[in-house]
Amino acid sequence: MKKRYWIILLAASFFLWKYVQYNKEKAKLPSRSSLIQKELDRRLISYTKNVEERCREKVLEEAKTIADSIAFDMAEALMLFDTLTRPPKPSKPEKPELLPLTDSSAVSPLLPADNN
């Protein structure tokens, strides 16, 4: 009989110990509202990050367009006031006068012609 009481006492203490451990673990788990709040905060941070990134890209694109137009305008203005312009194209020279040939002999063939 004594052995039976020891087994019951041991089983009861084991279950009591497990119950205490379970309550400690349950106490460590966050509540549902805190989980919802954490997820809400994470999504809010993600959303603001995405909005800021899109806004930054839009601003950079507009700044790039403005900078390109300013650079183009400056280059155009420099071309107007450029002192190193090309010289004008030279005019064609006059055609030389053809001199008459002094040799008036008849032209003969270089090789004899074969009439075969």
PyMOL commands that set and color helices and strands:
alter all, ss='L'
color gray80, all
select helices_A, chain A and resi 2-28+32-80
alter helices_A, ss='H'
color red, helices_A
deselect
rebuild
show_as cartoon
